[in-house]
Amino acid sequence: MLKTFDLVLIGVMTATAAVTYTIKHRAELKLEEVHRLEAEIKLEKDTIDLLKADWALQSQPNRLERLVKAYNDELKLQPTESTALVHAKELPMLKSEVPVPDVTEAKASAKGATVASAKSAPDTAKGAQATAKAQPIPMPAPRGEAEDADQIETGSVEE
């Protein structure tokens, strides 16, 4: 019986060694993957820094002025008037805020059967069109006193 017990212990020890080796091998693979991802992240950060530096060089005012002078005949650029600038309140509304346009019968007749269903629809369709027409057209806010540029909300990315 002692020999059987020894054989069982040897089997358990071998199985434990195999499981330990498998876990160690998986951990090494994960460590290699982490190093690869860190290298990719570093490369992306370096690329971003390089692109920012390139953008800074490309958008230098003296370079742009030279380009404007060189291509003035073709581009016919004019300086921006200070009155051409607008406040954030005067910008057009977002696409999600634009009211839905009404479908006229001329457009609907091109679709054929849509006209018949629209004419036979109850007054709810007419009520929906009336409410769509009743929506006020947004107008730009009047320019009051000059606002501080730091106080204007532009919807930019949060810091």
Buried (B, 14 or more C-beta within 10 A) or exposed (E): EEEEEEEEEEEEEEEEEEEEEEEEEEEEEEEEEEEEEEEEEEEEEEEEEEEEEEEEEEEEEEEEEEEEEEEEEEEEEEEEEEEEEEBEEEEEEEEEEEEEEEBEEEEBEEEEEBBEEBEEEEEEBEEEBEEEEEEEEEEEEEEEEEEEEEEEEEEEEEE
